[in-house]
Amino acid sequence: MQDLVDDQRPWEEAADISLHSRIFAAAVLIQAAYPARFPRPDMLRLTLRMTAKTPHAADVFEAPPAPAFVARVLSDGMSETSVLERLLEDRIESNSFADAAGIIWQAEFSDIATDPPAATLTVYSATLWLKAMEEVESFPSDAHPDT
């Protein structure tokens, strides 16, 4: 409990990425119960407008976005020095990225259009993972879901 008082974002410190969102949720509950003692936890919401290169590529907009796909899209927009790239480059480039579910807490498509094929992607995650996207305006991506 003292970690929640001492650290700004203890959910980003856990070695097991799958625990990040659970620790964040616990911090939210503790802060709600003791607002004077614990700082308000924060996370980031990122919104991207995605345009598919081909009508076939737009098929990805028809289902809820898979965490691995979303993490790969974000990775394509980040520099090589971002935390995501530095720590997980091999997994991002692989065909199986199970850790992505711990990085991408929630993601959803909205405003889906057909001409041109496009959608808005909204992502919620820890500041640790999304901060590298703050200054990014546009970027190409060849992201793929897990196989």
N, C-alpha and C positions, 0 to 999 in steps of 0.2 A: 504494500500500500504506500510505503514511503517513496517508492519509485515514481508513483503518480504525482507526488508533490515535488520531488527533486528534478525529475526529467521532464522536458517539454513534450516529448512524444515517445513514451516507453514502448508503445506498440511497434515502433520502427526498430527497436533494439533487439527484439527476440530473434534468435538464430533460426528458429523454425518459422518460415514465411507463412505457413498455413495458420499460425496463431495471431498474426497481425490484426486481422479484422475482429477477432474475438477479444483481444486485449483492448482494442479501441472501444468496442461495445461495452465492456466492463467499465472503462474510464468514463464513458458517457453516463452510465447508471450511477457510478460513485459521485460524479460531479453534480448530478441532479439531486442526489441525496444530501450532499454536503457542499453546496455551492461556494460558501465562504472559505473553505479549506482547500479545495482542489480546483486547479485551473480548468477552463473549458477546453475540451479536446478539439482538435481541428483535423480536417482532411481536405482534399481538393476535389472539386467537380470540374471536369474538362469536357468541353463540347467541341466536336469537330464536324464539319460538313464534308462528307465523303462522296466522290463521284467515281463511278465504276468506269473502267477503260472500255469494257465491252458489255453488251447486254447479258452475256453468260456470267460475267464477274459480279453482276448485280444480284445473282442468286443468293449471295451471302446476306443480303438485307432481309430475306424472307423469314429467317429464323432468329431467335435471340442470339446475340453475338457471343461466341465462345471466348472464354478468357484467354486462351492461347492465341487466337486470331487477333484479339484486341491488343494484347501485349506486343505482338509482332508489328502491328500497325504503328503503335506508339514508338516502338524501338526504331522504326524506319525514320521517324521524325526527330529523333534524339541524336546528339553528338556521341562520338565514341567515348567521351569522358563521363557520360551520364552514369549514374549508379546502376541502372538497369543493364546497360551495355557492359559495364566493367565487371559486374558480378555474374551475369547470366548469359553472356553472349553465346556460349556453346549450346545452351538449352534453347535459346531463341532460334538459332539456326537449325536445330534438329527438327525431326518430325513429331516429337512428343515433348510437350512443355507442361508437365503436370503442375509445376510451381506457379504457373500463371494464375491459377484459381486463388492463390494467396495474395497475389499482387493486384488483380482486378477484382475489387469487392463487389461492384455492380456495374453492369453496362447494358445499354438499351438503344435500339434504333427507333427513330421517330421521323416524321416528315418525309416519308419515303416517296420518291418521285420516279417516273418511268422515262421521261424524255427531257433531259438526259437521265440515265439511271443514277440516282443519288439518294442519300439518306443522311440524317443527322445522328451522330453517335455521341451519347453522353456516358461518361465514365466517372466512377467514384473510386477513390483509392487514397492511400497515404501520401502525404506531401513528398516523402522520400522518393516515391516512384514517379510522380507526375510533375514535380518541380521543373525538370529539364524541358518541359513543353511550354513554359511560360512565354518565351520570346518567339516561338515558332509560329509562322503565319501560314505556310503551305509547304507540302512535301509530297513526293511520290512514294507509293508503297506497293510492294509485291507480296504482301503478307498472305499467309496461307493458314488454314486451320490445321489442327493435328490430323495425322493420318492414322 
